[in-house]
Amino acid sequence: MEWKPLLHAELEAAYGATEKLMSMVGPEDLDWKPTTGDNWMTTAQLLHHLTESCGMVCKGFVTGDWGPFGDVSD
């Protein structure tokens, strides 16, 4: 199985959908979060999470460098 083309296609699709959703958020939406339940992120926190959290995993797949998680044993 060719992993690199498969992962590339999946990432392109996911990032494309995420970019379209992010473009729909205006400044007035940044403080919104669900009114029910506990421990929800605001829209601004979620946008920050989306832009910061996924890069390390992608880098790990492409380069093999898993950063601080590279030495974790099962």
Predicted model as a PDB file, atoms N, CA, C, CB and O in Angstrom, pLDDT in the B-factor column:
MODEL        1                                                                  
ATOM      1  N   MET A   1       0.841  -1.179   0.000  1.00 74.00           N  
ATOM      2  CA  MET A   1       0.000   0.000   0.000  1.00 74.00           C  
ATOM      3  C   MET A   1       0.887   1.243   0.000  1.00 74.00           C  
ATOM      4  CB  MET A   1      -0.957  -0.003   1.218  1.00 74.00           C  
ATOM      5  O   MET A   1       1.892   1.300   0.708  1.00 74.00           O  
ATOM      6  N   GLU A   2       0.510   2.219  -0.788  1.00 81.00           N  
ATOM      7  CA  GLU A   2       1.230   3.486  -0.873  1.00 81.00           C  
ATOM      8  C   GLU A   2       0.657   4.448   0.163  1.00 81.00           C  
ATOM      9  CB  GLU A   2       1.136   4.092  -2.307  1.00 81.00           C  
ATOM     10  O   GLU A   2      -0.352   5.106  -0.089  1.00 81.00           O  
ATOM     11  N   TRP A   3       1.302   4.531   1.329  1.00 78.00           N  
ATOM     12  CA  TRP A   3       0.785   5.342   2.430  1.00 78.00           C  
ATOM     13  C   TRP A   3       0.852   6.838   2.169  1.00 78.00           C  
ATOM     14  CB  TRP A   3       1.539   5.029   3.680  1.00 78.00           C  
ATOM     15  O   TRP A   3      -0.082   7.573   2.488  1.00 78.00           O  
ATOM     16  N   LYS A   4       1.952   7.284   1.591  1.00 77.00           N  
ATOM     17  CA  LYS A   4       2.125   8.725   1.411  1.00 77.00           C  
ATOM     18  C   LYS A   4       1.026   9.333   0.530  1.00 77.00           C  
ATOM     19  CB  LYS A   4       3.494   9.012   0.801  1.00 77.00           C  
ATOM     20  O   LYS A   4       0.448  10.344   0.929  1.00 77.00           O  
ATOM     21  N   PRO A   5       0.703   8.773  -0.647  1.00 85.00           N  
ATOM     22  CA  PRO A   5      -0.385   9.352  -1.447  1.00 85.00           C  
ATOM     23  C   PRO A   5      -1.747   9.255  -0.746  1.00 85.00           C  
ATOM     24  CB  PRO A   5      -0.458   8.653  -2.801  1.00 85.00           C  
ATOM     25  O   PRO A   5      -2.572  10.162  -0.859  1.00 85.00           O  
ATOM     26  N   LEU A   6      -1.971   8.171  -0.036  1.00 87.00           N  
ATOM     27  CA  LEU A   6      -3.238   8.018   0.680  1.00 87.00           C  
ATOM     28  C   LEU A   6      -3.381   9.078   1.769  1.00 87.00           C  
ATOM     29  CB  LEU A   6      -3.342   6.614   1.294  1.00 87.00           C  
ATOM     30  O   LEU A   6      -4.410   9.746   1.863  1.00 87.00           O  
ATOM     31  N   LEU A   7      -2.343   9.227   2.590  1.00 80.00           N  
ATOM     32  CA  LEU A   7      -2.395  10.239   3.648  1.00 80.00           C  
ATOM     33  C   LEU A   7      -2.474  11.646   3.070  1.00 80.00           C  
ATOM     34  CB  LEU A   7      -1.173  10.119   4.557  1.00 80.00           C  
ATOM     35  O   LEU A   7      -3.186  12.497   3.604  1.00 80.00           O  
ATOM     36  N   HIS A   8      -1.759  11.895   1.998  1.00 82.00           N  
ATOM     37  CA  HIS A   8      -1.803  13.214   1.362  1.00 82.00           C  
ATOM     38  C   HIS A   8      -3.218  13.542   0.905  1.00 82.00           C  
ATOM     39  CB  HIS A   8      -0.834  13.272   0.168  1.00 82.00           C  
ATOM     40  O   HIS A   8      -3.702  14.648   1.148  1.00 82.00           O  
ATOM     41  N   ALA A   9      -3.883  12.609   0.253  1.00 89.00           N  
ATOM     42  CA  ALA A   9      -5.252  12.838  -0.220  1.00 89.00           C  
ATOM     43  C   ALA A   9      -6.206  13.079   0.948  1.00 89.00           C  
ATOM     44  CB  ALA A   9      -5.737  11.644  -1.055  1.00 89.00           C  
ATOM     45  O   ALA A   9      -7.055  13.968   0.887  1.00 89.00           O  
ATOM     46  N   GLU A  10      -6.068  12.295   1.999  1.00 88.00           N  
ATOM     47  CA  GLU A  10      -6.940  12.464   3.165  1.00 88.00           C  
ATOM     48  C   GLU A  10      -6.709  13.808   3.849  1.00 88.00           C  
ATOM     49  CB  GLU A  10      -6.715  11.328   4.162  1.00 88.00           C  
ATOM     50  O   GLU A  10      -7.660  14.482   4.245  1.00 88.00           O  
ATOM     51  N   LEU A  11      -5.437  14.196   3.986  1.00 82.00           N  
ATOM     52  CA  LEU A  11      -5.123  15.480   4.607  1.00 82.00           C  
ATOM     53  C   LEU A  11      -5.623  16.640   3.756  1.00 82.00           C  
ATOM     54  CB  LEU A  11      -3.619  15.608   4.834  1.00 82.00           C  
ATOM     55  O   LEU A  11      -6.163  17.609   4.290  1.00 82.00           O  
ATOM     56  N   GLU A  12      -5.452  16.556   2.447  1.00 88.00           N  
ATOM     57  CA  GLU A  12      -5.945  17.616   1.565  1.00 88.00           C  
ATOM     58  C   GLU A  12      -7.455  17.785   1.712  1.00 88.00           C  
ATOM     59  CB  GLU A  12      -5.588  17.308   0.099  1.00 88.00           C  
ATOM     60  O   GLU A  12      -7.950  18.912   1.763  1.00 88.00           O  
ATOM     61  N   ALA A  13      -8.185  16.684   1.782  1.00 92.00           N  
ATOM     62  CA  ALA A  13      -9.641  16.755   1.935  1.00 92.00           C  
ATOM     63  C   ALA A  13     -10.020  17.346   3.288  1.00 92.00           C  
ATOM     64  CB  ALA A  13     -10.266  15.362   1.777  1.00 92.00           C  
ATOM     65  O   ALA A  13     -10.899  18.204   3.369  1.00 92.00           O  
ATOM     66  N   ALA A  14      -9.361  16.891   4.344  1.00 87.00           N  
ATOM     67  CA  ALA A  14      -9.674  17.387   5.686  1.00 87.00           C  
ATOM     68  C   ALA A  14      -9.315  18.864   5.827  1.00 87.00           C  
ATOM     69  CB  ALA A  14      -8.931  16.564   6.745  1.00 87.00           C  
ATOM     70  O   ALA A  14     -10.090  19.645   6.380  1.00 87.00           O  
ATOM     71  N   TYR A  15      -8.141  19.246   5.327  1.00 85.00           N  
ATOM     72  CA  TYR A  15      -7.729  20.646   5.429  1.00 85.00           C  
ATOM     73  C   TYR A  15      -8.608  21.548   4.571  1.00 85.00           C  
ATOM     74  CB  TYR A  15      -6.266  20.800   5.016  1.00 85.00           C  
ATOM     75  O   TYR A  15      -8.888  22.684   4.956  1.00 85.00           O  
ATOM     76  N   GLY A  16      -9.045  21.059   3.417  1.00 90.00           N  
ATOM     77  CA  GLY A  16      -9.944  21.846   2.568  1.00 90.00           C  
ATOM     78  C   GLY A  16     -11.267  22.120   3.257  1.00 90.00           C  
ATOM     79  O   GLY A  16     -11.760  23.248   3.233  1.00 90.00           O  
ATOM     80  N   ALA A  17     -11.841  21.104   3.865  1.00 91.00           N  
ATOM     81  CA  ALA A  17     -13.106  21.274   4.586  1.00 91.00           C  
ATOM     82  C   ALA A  17     -12.926  22.191   5.791  1.00 91.00           C  
ATOM     83  CB  ALA A  17     -13.656  19.911   5.038  1.00 91.00           C  
ATOM     84  O   ALA A  17     -13.776  23.039   6.065  1.00 91.00           O  
ATOM     85  N   THR A  18     -11.820  22.017   6.507  1.00 88.00           N  
ATOM     86  CA  THR A  18     -11.546  22.854   7.680  1.00 88.00           C  
ATOM     87  C   THR A  18     -11.366  24.307   7.266  1.00 88.00           C  
ATOM     88  CB  THR A  18     -10.294  22.355   8.426  1.00 88.00           C  
ATOM     89  O   THR A  18     -11.876  25.207   7.933  1.00 88.00           O  
ATOM     90  N   GLU A  19     -10.652  24.545   6.182  1.00 90.00           N  
ATOM     91  CA  GLU A  19     -10.446  25.919   5.707  1.00 90.00           C  
ATOM     92  C   GLU A  19     -11.784  26.585   5.361  1.00 90.00           C  
ATOM     93  CB  GLU A  19      -9.514  25.927   4.474  1.00 90.00           C  
ATOM     94  O   GLU A  19     -11.991  27.755   5.682  1.00 90.00           O  
ATOM     95  N   LYS A  20     -12.676  25.860   4.718  1.00 95.00           N  
ATOM     96  CA  LYS A  20     -13.987  26.431   4.377  1.00 95.00           C  
ATOM     97  C   LYS A  20     -14.792  26.747   5.630  1.00 95.00           C  
ATOM     98  CB  LYS A  20     -14.777  25.468   3.479  1.00 95.00           C  
ATOM     99  O   LYS A  20     -15.439  27.792   5.701  1.00 95.00           O  
ATOM    100  N   LEU A  21     -14.762  25.858   6.618  1.00 92.00           N  
ATOM    101  CA  LEU A  21     -15.476  26.124   7.865  1.00 92.00           C  
ATOM    102  C   LEU A  21     -14.878  27.318   8.606  1.00 92.00           C  
ATOM    103  CB  LEU A  21     -15.452  24.888   8.763  1.00 92.00           C  
ATOM    104  O   LEU A  21     -15.608  28.150   9.143  1.00 92.00           O  
ATOM    105  N   MET A  22     -13.556  27.398   8.632  1.00 92.00           N  
ATOM    106  CA  MET A  22     -12.901  28.508   9.316  1.00 92.00           C  
ATOM    107  C   MET A  22     -13.222  29.846   8.657  1.00 92.00           C  
ATOM    108  CB  MET A  22     -11.396  28.290   9.342  1.00 92.00           C  
ATOM    109  O   MET A  22     -13.318  30.868   9.335  1.00 92.00           O  
ATOM    110  N   SER A  23     -13.385  29.838   7.348  1.00 94.00           N  
ATOM    111  CA  SER A  23     -13.680  31.089   6.642  1.00 94.00           C  
ATOM    112  C   SER A  23     -15.082  31.612   6.957  1.00 94.00           C  
ATOM    113  CB  SER A  23     -13.535  30.886   5.139  1.00 94.00           C  
ATOM    114  O   SER A  23     -15.387  32.772   6.680  1.00 94.00           O  
ATOM    115  N   MET A  24     -15.919  30.777   7.525  1.00 96.00           N  
ATOM    116  CA  MET A  24     -17.286  31.176   7.873  1.00 96.00           C  
ATOM    117  C   MET A  24     -17.362  31.853   9.247  1.00 96.00           C  
ATOM    118  CB  MET A  24     -18.202  29.957   7.849  1.00 96.00           C  
ATOM    119  O   MET A  24     -18.410  32.386   9.611  1.00 96.00           O  
ATOM    120  N   VAL A  25     -16.280  31.837  10.002  1.00 96.00           N  
ATOM    121  CA  VAL A  25     -16.263  32.397  11.346  1.00 96.00           C  
ATOM    122  C   VAL A  25     -15.891  33.875  11.276  1.00 96.00           C  
ATOM    123  CB  VAL A  25     -15.275  31.624  12.254  1.00 96.00           C  
ATOM    124  O   VAL A  25     -14.881  34.249  10.681  1.00 96.00           O  
ATOM    125  N   GLY A  26     -16.725  34.703  11.895  1.00 97.00           N  
ATOM    126  CA  GLY A  26     -16.443  36.127  11.970  1.00 97.00           C  
ATOM    127  C   GLY A  26     -15.992  36.508  13.367  1.00 97.00           C  
ATOM    128  O   GLY A  26     -16.107  35.711  14.298  1.00 97.00           O  
ATOM    129  N   PRO A  27     -15.478  37.722  13.521  1.00 96.00           N  
ATOM    130  CA  PRO A  27     -15.007  38.173  14.836  1.00 96.00           C  
ATOM    131  C   PRO A  27     -16.073  38.068  15.926  1.00 96.00           C  
ATOM    132  CB  PRO A  27     -14.529  39.603  14.743  1.00 96.00           C  
ATOM    133  O   PRO A  27     -15.754  37.825  17.089  1.00 96.00           O  
ATOM    134  N   GLU A  28     -17.316  38.249  15.554  1.00 97.00           N  
ATOM    135  CA  GLU A  28     -18.403  38.182  16.540  1.00 97.00           C  
ATOM    136  C   GLU A  28     -18.665  36.762  17.031  1.00 97.00           C  
ATOM    137  CB  GLU A  28     -19.674  38.751  15.945  1.00 97.00           C  
ATOM    138  O   GLU A  28     -19.386  36.571  18.011  1.00 97.00           O  
ATOM    139  N   ASP A  29     -18.095  35.777  16.369  1.00 97.00           N  
ATOM    140  CA  ASP A  29     -18.313  34.372  16.727  1.00 97.00           C  
ATOM    141  C   ASP A  29     -17.230  33.804  17.647  1.00 97.00           C  
ATOM    142  CB  ASP A  29     -18.388  33.537  15.474  1.00 97.00           C  
ATOM    143  O   ASP A  29     -17.380  32.687  18.143  1.00 97.00           O  
ATOM    144  N   LEU A  30     -16.163  34.531  17.884  1.00 96.00           N  
ATOM    145  CA  LEU A  30     -14.996  33.970  18.568  1.00 96.00           C  
ATOM    146  C   LEU A  30     -15.250  33.582  20.021  1.00 96.00           C  
ATOM    147  CB  LEU A  30     -13.876  34.952  18.519  1.00 96.00           C  
ATOM    148  O   LEU A  30     -14.609  32.660  20.526  1.00 96.00           O  
ATOM    149  N   ASP A  31     -16.158  34.254  20.696  1.00 97.00           N  
ATOM    150  CA  ASP A  31     -16.438  33.932  22.099  1.00 97.00           C  
ATOM    151  C   ASP A  31     -17.514  32.865  22.279  1.00 97.00           C  
ATOM    152  CB  ASP A  31     -16.854  35.176  22.825  1.00 97.00           C  
ATOM    153  O   ASP A  31     -17.773  32.441  23.406  1.00 97.00           O  
ATOM    154  N   TRP A  32     -18.146  32.421  21.188  1.00 96.00           N  
ATOM    155  CA  TRP A  32     -19.246  31.462  21.296  1.00 96.00           C  
ATOM    156  C   TRP A  32     -18.738  30.093  21.735  1.00 96.00           C  
ATOM    157  CB  TRP A  32     -19.986  31.344  19.960  1.00 96.00           C  
ATOM    158  O   TRP A  32     -17.661  29.653  21.332  1.00 96.00           O  
ATOM    159  N   LYS A  33     -19.537  29.429  22.569  1.00 94.00           N  
ATOM    160  CA  LYS A  33     -19.336  28.021  22.895  1.00 94.00           C  
ATOM    161  C   LYS A  33     -20.694  27.453  23.288  1.00 94.00           C  
ATOM    162  CB  LYS A  33     -18.272  27.833  24.051  1.00 94.00           C  
ATOM    163  O   LYS A  33     -21.585  28.216  23.662  1.00 94.00           O  
ATOM    164  N   PRO A  34     -20.879  26.150  23.215  1.00 94.00           N  
ATOM    165  CA  PRO A  34     -22.169  25.548  23.558  1.00 94.00           C  
ATOM    166  C   PRO A  34     -22.595  25.910  24.979  1.00 94.00           C  
ATOM    167  CB  PRO A  34     -22.102  24.027  23.407  1.00 94.00           C  
ATOM    168  O   PRO A  34     -21.763  26.044  25.876  1.00 94.00           O  
ATOM    169  N   THR A  35     -23.892  26.064  25.164  1.00 92.00           N  
ATOM    170  CA  THR A  35     -24.411  26.450  26.482  1.00 92.00           C  
ATOM    171  C   THR A  35     -24.658  25.254  27.381  1.00 92.00           C  
ATOM    172  CB  THR A  35     -25.692  27.234  26.328  1.00 92.00           C  
ATOM    173  O   THR A  35     -24.816  25.422  28.590  1.00 92.00           O  
ATOM    174  N   THR A  36     -24.695  24.061  26.828  1.00 93.00           N  
ATOM    175  CA  THR A  36     -24.913  22.866  27.650  1.00 93.00           C  
ATOM    176  C   THR A  36     -23.626  22.060  27.733  1.00 93.00           C  
ATOM    177  CB  THR A  36     -26.060  21.996  27.074  1.00 93.00           C  
ATOM    178  O   THR A  36     -22.791  22.115  26.829  1.00 93.00           O  
ATOM    179  N   GLY A  37     -23.471  21.326  28.799  1.00 91.00           N  
ATOM    180  CA  GLY A  37     -22.285  20.505  28.972  1.00 91.00           C  
ATOM    181  C   GLY A  37     -21.177  21.282  29.645  1.00 91.00           C  
ATOM    182  O   GLY A  37     -21.313  22.474  29.923  1.00 91.00           O  
ATOM    183  N   ASP A  38     -20.076  20.594  29.904  1.00 88.00           N  
ATOM    184  CA  ASP A  38     -18.942  21.201  30.594  1.00 88.00           C  
ATOM    185  C   ASP A  38     -17.690  21.148  29.736  1.00 88.00           C  
ATOM    186  CB  ASP A  38     -18.692  20.504  31.928  1.00 88.00           C  
ATOM    187  O   ASP A  38     -17.557  20.303  28.851  1.00 88.00           O  
ATOM    188  N   ASN A  39     -16.781  22.060  30.014  1.00 90.00           N  
ATOM    189  CA  ASN A  39     -15.435  22.026  29.456  1.00 90.00           C  
ATOM    190  C   ASN A  39     -15.386  22.177  27.939  1.00 90.00           C  
ATOM    191  CB  ASN A  39     -14.777  20.751  29.839  1.00 90.00           C  
ATOM    192  O   ASN A  39     -14.562  21.532  27.291  1.00 90.00           O  
ATOM    193  N   TRP A  40     -16.243  23.007  27.361  1.00 95.00           N  
ATOM    194  CA  TRP A  40     -16.209  23.285  25.923  1.00 95.00           C  
ATOM    195  C   TRP A  40     -15.212  24.392  25.635  1.00 95.00           C  
ATOM    196  CB  TRP A  40     -17.611  23.673  25.402  1.00 95.00           C  
ATOM    197  O   TRP A  40     -15.012  25.282  26.461  1.00 95.00           O  
ATOM    198  N   MET A  41     -14.595  24.343  24.481  1.00 95.00           N  
ATOM    199  CA  MET A  41     -13.743  25.433  24.018  1.00 95.00           C  
ATOM    200  C   MET A  41     -14.614  26.521  23.406  1.00 95.00           C  
ATOM    201  CB  MET A  41     -12.694  24.926  22.993  1.00 95.00           C  
ATOM    202  O   MET A  41     -15.703  26.250  22.902  1.00 95.00           O  
ATOM    203  N   THR A  42     -14.117  27.762  23.456  1.00 96.00           N  
ATOM    204  CA  THR A  42     -14.757  28.812  22.667  1.00 96.00           C  
ATOM    205  C   THR A  42     -14.355  28.580  21.209  1.00 96.00           C  
ATOM    206  CB  THR A  42     -14.340  30.262  23.166  1.00 96.00           C  
ATOM    207  O   THR A  42     -13.454  27.791  20.923  1.00 96.00           O  
ATOM    208  N   THR A  43     -15.022  29.266  20.306  1.00 95.00           N  
ATOM    209  CA  THR A  43     -14.657  29.152  18.898  1.00 95.00           C  
ATOM    210  C   THR A  43     -13.207  29.577  18.689  1.00 95.00           C  
ATOM    211  CB  THR A  43     -15.596  30.003  18.023  1.00 95.00           C  
ATOM    212  O   THR A  43     -12.483  28.941  17.924  1.00 95.00           O  
ATOM    213  N   ALA A  44     -12.774  30.642  19.358  1.00 95.00           N  
ATOM    214  CA  ALA A  44     -11.388  31.097  19.228  1.00 95.00           C  
ATOM    215  C   ALA A  44     -10.412  30.029  19.710  1.00 95.00           C  
ATOM    216  CB  ALA A  44     -11.175  32.397  20.014  1.00 95.00           C  
ATOM    217  O   ALA A  44      -9.384  29.798  19.073  1.00 95.00           O  
ATOM    218  N   GLN A  45     -10.722  29.380  20.823  1.00 95.00           N  
ATOM    219  CA  GLN A  45      -9.841  28.325  21.330  1.00 95.00           C  
ATOM    220  C   GLN A  45      -9.789  27.145  20.361  1.00 95.00           C  
ATOM    221  CB  GLN A  45     -10.314  27.850  22.717  1.00 95.00           C  
ATOM    222  O   GLN A  45      -8.731  26.549  20.158  1.00 95.00           O  
ATOM    223  N   LEU A  46     -10.926  26.813  19.770  1.00 92.00           N  
ATOM    224  CA  LEU A  46     -10.963  25.719  18.805  1.00 92.00           C  
ATOM    225  C   LEU A  46     -10.139  26.054  17.569  1.00 92.00           C  
ATOM    226  CB  LEU A  46     -12.407  25.407  18.407  1.00 92.00           C  
ATOM    227  O   LEU A  46      -9.405  25.202  17.068  1.00 92.00           O  
ATOM    228  N   LEU A  47     -10.248  27.282  17.071  1.00 91.00           N  
ATOM    229  CA  LEU A  47      -9.450  27.688  15.916  1.00 91.00           C  
ATOM    230  C   LEU A  47      -7.956  27.609  16.236  1.00 91.00           C  
ATOM    231  CB  LEU A  47      -9.826  29.115  15.476  1.00 91.00           C  
ATOM    232  O   LEU A  47      -7.164  27.154  15.411  1.00 91.00           O  
ATOM    233  N   HIS A  48      -7.582  28.046  17.418  1.00 90.00           N  
ATOM    234  CA  HIS A  48      -6.181  27.949  17.828  1.00 90.00           C  
ATOM    235  C   HIS A  48      -5.745  26.489  17.872  1.00 90.00           C  
ATOM    236  CB  HIS A  48      -5.968  28.616  19.204  1.00 90.00           C  
ATOM    237  O   HIS A  48      -4.663  26.146  17.395  1.00 90.00           O  
ATOM    238  N   HIS A  49      -6.576  25.641  18.438  1.00 88.00           N  
ATOM    239  CA  HIS A  49      -6.277  24.210  18.523  1.00 88.00           C  
ATOM    240  C   HIS A  49      -6.086  23.613  17.127  1.00 88.00           C  
ATOM    241  CB  HIS A  49      -7.404  23.467  19.272  1.00 88.00           C  
ATOM    242  O   HIS A  49      -5.149  22.848  16.898  1.00 88.00           O  
ATOM    243  N   LEU A  50      -6.969  23.962  16.207  1.00 83.00           N  
ATOM    244  CA  LEU A  50      -6.875  23.420  14.853  1.00 83.00           C  
ATOM    245  C   LEU A  50      -5.572  23.821  14.172  1.00 83.00           C  
ATOM    246  CB  LEU A  50      -8.056  23.887  14.019  1.00 83.00           C  
ATOM    247  O   LEU A  50      -4.979  23.028  13.440  1.00 83.00           O  
ATOM    248  N   THR A  51      -5.135  25.039  14.412  1.00 80.00           N  
ATOM    249  CA  THR A  51      -3.923  25.506  13.736  1.00 80.00           C  
ATOM    250  C   THR A  51      -2.645  25.033  14.403  1.00 80.00           C  
ATOM    251  CB  THR A  51      -3.920  27.003  13.674  1.00 80.00           C  
ATOM    252  O   THR A  51      -1.593  25.034  13.762  1.00 80.00           O  
ATOM    253  N   GLU A  52      -2.695  24.630  15.657  1.00 78.00           N  
ATOM    254  CA  GLU A  52      -1.489  24.242  16.382  1.00 78.00           C  
ATOM    255  C   GLU A  52      -1.335  22.738  16.588  1.00 78.00           C  
ATOM    256  CB  GLU A  52      -1.475  24.914  17.705  1.00 78.00           C  
ATOM    257  O   GLU A  52      -0.208  22.249  16.667  1.00 78.00           O  
ATOM    258  N   SER A  53      -2.416  22.005  16.675  1.00 75.00           N  
ATOM    259  CA  SER A  53      -2.320  20.616  17.125  1.00 75.00           C  
ATOM    260  C   SER A  53      -2.022  19.610  16.030  1.00 75.00           C  
ATOM    261  CB  SER A  53      -3.575  20.232  17.787  1.00 75.00           C  
ATOM    262  O   SER A  53      -1.419  18.576  16.315  1.00 75.00           O  
ATOM    263  N   CYS A  54      -2.406  19.859  14.822  1.00 68.00           N  
ATOM    264  CA  CYS A  54      -2.314  18.835  13.780  1.00 68.00           C  
ATOM    265  C   CYS A  54      -0.953  18.777  13.099  1.00 68.00           C  
ATOM    266  CB  CYS A  54      -3.369  19.076  12.747  1.00 68.00           C  
ATOM    267  O   CYS A  54      -0.595  17.737  12.546  1.00 68.00           O  
ATOM    268  N   GLY A  55      -0.197  19.845  13.123  1.00 70.00           N  
ATOM    269  CA  GLY A  55       1.073  19.886  12.405  1.00 70.00           C  
ATOM    270  C   GLY A  55       2.084  18.879  12.876  1.00 70.00           C  
ATOM    271  O   GLY A  55       2.804  18.300  12.063  1.00 70.00           O  
ATOM    272  N   MET A  56       2.158  18.654  14.180  1.00 71.00           N  
ATOM    273  CA  MET A  56       3.165  17.732  14.710  1.00 71.00           C  
ATOM    274  C   MET A  56       2.914  16.305  14.217  1.00 71.00           C  
ATOM    275  CB  MET A  56       3.168  17.769  16.250  1.00 71.00           C  
ATOM    276  O   MET A  56       3.859  15.585  13.896  1.00 71.00           O  
ATOM    277  N   VAL A  57       1.668  15.904  14.159  1.00 70.00           N  
ATOM    278  CA  VAL A  57       1.350  14.552  13.690  1.00 70.00           C  
ATOM    279  C   VAL A  57       1.712  14.412  12.215  1.00 70.00           C  
ATOM    280  CB  VAL A  57      -0.150  14.231  13.910  1.00 70.00           C  
ATOM    281  O   VAL A  57       2.280  13.399  11.806  1.00 70.00           O  
ATOM    282  N   CYS A  58       1.386  15.420  11.422  1.00 70.00           N  
ATOM    283  CA  CYS A  58       1.733  15.368   9.996  1.00 70.00           C  
ATOM    284  C   CYS A  58       3.242  15.301   9.816  1.00 70.00           C  
ATOM    285  CB  CYS A  58       1.165  16.592   9.252  1.00 70.00           C  
ATOM    286  O   CYS A  58       3.736  14.532   8.992  1.00 70.00           O  
ATOM    287  N   LYS A  59       3.975  16.101  10.581  1.00 74.00           N  
ATOM    288  CA  LYS A  59       5.433  16.086  10.509  1.00 74.00           C  
ATOM    289  C   LYS A  59       5.962  14.703  10.880  1.00 74.00           C  
ATOM    290  CB  LYS A  59       6.036  17.163  11.438  1.00 74.00           C  
ATOM    291  O   LYS A  59       6.901  14.210  10.255  1.00 74.00           O  
ATOM    292  N   GLY A  60       5.371  14.080  11.885  1.00 75.00           N  
ATOM    293  CA  GLY A  60       5.794  12.745  12.296  1.00 75.00           C  
ATOM    294  C   GLY A  60       5.645  11.724  11.194  1.00 75.00           C  
ATOM    295  O   GLY A  60       6.536  10.903  10.976  1.00 75.00           O  
ATOM    296  N   PHE A  61       4.511  11.767  10.488  1.00 71.00           N  
ATOM    297  CA  PHE A  61       4.304  10.828   9.385  1.00 71.00           C  
ATOM    298  C   PHE A  61       5.284  11.067   8.245  1.00 71.00           C  
ATOM    299  CB  PHE A  61       2.879  10.932   8.868  1.00 71.00           C  
ATOM    300  O   PHE A  61       5.801  10.118   7.656  1.00 71.00           O  
ATOM    301  N   VAL A  62       5.540  12.331   7.934  1.00 73.00           N  
ATOM    302  CA  VAL A  62       6.381  12.659   6.791  1.00 73.00           C  
ATOM    303  C   VAL A  62       7.857  12.449   7.087  1.00 73.00           C  
ATOM    304  CB  VAL A  62       6.144  14.087   6.367  1.00 73.00           C  
ATOM    305  O   VAL A  62       8.579  11.887   6.264  1.00 73.00           O  
ATOM    306  N   THR A  63       8.316  12.896   8.258  1.00 80.00           N  
ATOM    307  CA  THR A  63       9.752  12.879   8.550  1.00 80.00           C  
ATOM    308  C   THR A  63      10.179  11.779   9.515  1.00 80.00           C  
ATOM    309  CB  THR A  63      10.159  14.197   9.110  1.00 80.00           C  
ATOM    310  O   THR A  63      11.359  11.438   9.587  1.00 80.00           O  
ATOM    311  N   GLY A  64       9.226  11.225  10.252  1.00 78.00           N  
ATOM    312  CA  GLY A  64       9.577  10.247  11.278  1.00 78.00           C  
ATOM    313  C   GLY A  64       9.965  10.885  12.598  1.00 78.00           C  
ATOM    314  O   GLY A  64      10.247  10.182  13.569  1.00 78.00           O  
ATOM    315  N   ASP A  65       9.983  12.216  12.646  1.00 79.00           N  
ATOM    316  CA  ASP A  65      10.314  12.948  13.873  1.00 79.00           C  
ATOM    317  C   ASP A  65       9.030  13.199  14.651  1.00 79.00           C  
ATOM    318  CB  ASP A  65      11.044  14.298  13.554  1.00 79.00           C  
ATOM    319  O   ASP A  65       8.225  14.049  14.270  1.00 79.00           O  
ATOM    320  N   TRP A  66       8.836  12.460  15.743  1.00 76.00           N  
ATOM    321  CA  TRP A  66       7.618  12.569  16.545  1.00 76.00           C  
ATOM    322  C   TRP A  66       7.805  13.504  17.733  1.00 76.00           C  
ATOM    323  CB  TRP A  66       7.185  11.195  17.033  1.00 76.00           C  
ATOM    324  O   TRP A  66       6.971  13.542  18.637  1.00 76.00           O  
ATOM    325  N   GLY A  67       8.898  14.253  17.728  1.00 75.00           N  
ATOM    326  CA  GLY A  67       9.118  15.242  18.782  1.00 75.00           C  
ATOM    327  C   GLY A  67       9.168  14.602  20.151  1.00 75.00           C  
ATOM    328  O   GLY A  67       9.765  13.539  20.323  1.00 75.00           O  
ATOM    329  N   PRO A  68       8.541  15.247  21.136  1.00 73.00           N  
ATOM    330  CA  PRO A  68       8.615  14.736  22.511  1.00 73.00           C  
ATOM    331  C   PRO A  68       7.911  13.399  22.700  1.00 73.00           C  
ATOM    332  CB  PRO A  68       8.023  15.741  23.458  1.00 73.00           C  
ATOM    333  O   PRO A  68       8.098  12.748  23.728  1.00 73.00           O  
ATOM    334  N   PHE A  69       7.112  12.980  21.734  1.00 67.00           N  
ATOM    335  CA  PHE A  69       6.366  11.715  21.871  1.00 67.00           C  
ATOM    336  C   PHE A  69       7.102  10.545  21.218  1.00 67.00           C  
ATOM    337  CB  PHE A  69       4.969  11.855  21.251  1.00 67.00           C  
ATOM    338  O   PHE A  69       6.605   9.418  21.225  1.00 67.00           O  
ATOM    339  N   GLY A  70       8.269  10.805  20.661  1.00 64.00           N  
ATOM    340  CA  GLY A  70       9.009   9.763  19.960  1.00 64.00           C  
ATOM    341  C   GLY A  70       9.557   8.664  20.857  1.00 64.00           C  
ATOM    342  O   GLY A  70       9.816   7.553  20.393  1.00 64.00           O  
ATOM    343  N   ASP A  71       9.733   8.964  22.127  1.00 60.00           N  
ATOM    344  CA  ASP A  71      10.315   7.985  23.036  1.00 60.00           C  
ATOM    345  C   ASP A  71       9.293   7.270  23.907  1.00 60.00           C  
ATOM    346  CB  ASP A  71      11.316   8.653  23.905  1.00 60.00           C  
ATOM    347  O   ASP A  71       9.667   6.554  24.836  1.00 60.00           O  
ATOM    348  N   VAL A  72       8.027   7.452  23.623  1.00 54.00           N  
ATOM    349  CA  VAL A  72       6.973   6.822  24.436  1.00 54.00           C  
ATOM    350  C   VAL A  72       6.904   5.348  24.087  1.00 54.00           C  
ATOM    351  CB  VAL A  72       5.586   7.509  24.207  1.00 54.00           C  
ATOM    352  O   VAL A  72       6.792   4.987  22.915  1.00 54.00           O  
ATOM    353  N   SER A  73       6.970   4.502  25.092  1.00 55.00           N  
ATOM    354  CA  SER A  73       6.877   3.056  24.844  1.00 55.00           C  
ATOM    355  C   SER A  73       5.447   2.581  25.090  1.00 55.00           C  
ATOM    356  CB  SER A  73       7.874   2.272  25.749  1.00 55.00           C  
ATOM    357  O   SER A  73       4.667   3.243  25.774  1.00 55.00           O  
ATOM    358  N   ASP A  74       5.120   1.420  24.519  1.00 46.00           N  
ATOM    359  CA  ASP A  74       3.763   0.861  24.669  1.00 46.00           C  
ATOM    360  C   ASP A  74       3.525   0.380  26.075  1.00 46.00           C  
ATOM    361  CB  ASP A  74       3.538  -0.285  23.692  1.00 46.00           C  
ATOM    362  O   ASP A  74       2.441  -0.119  26.381  1.00 46.00           O  
TER     363      ASP A  74                                                      
ENDMDL                                                                          
END                                                                             
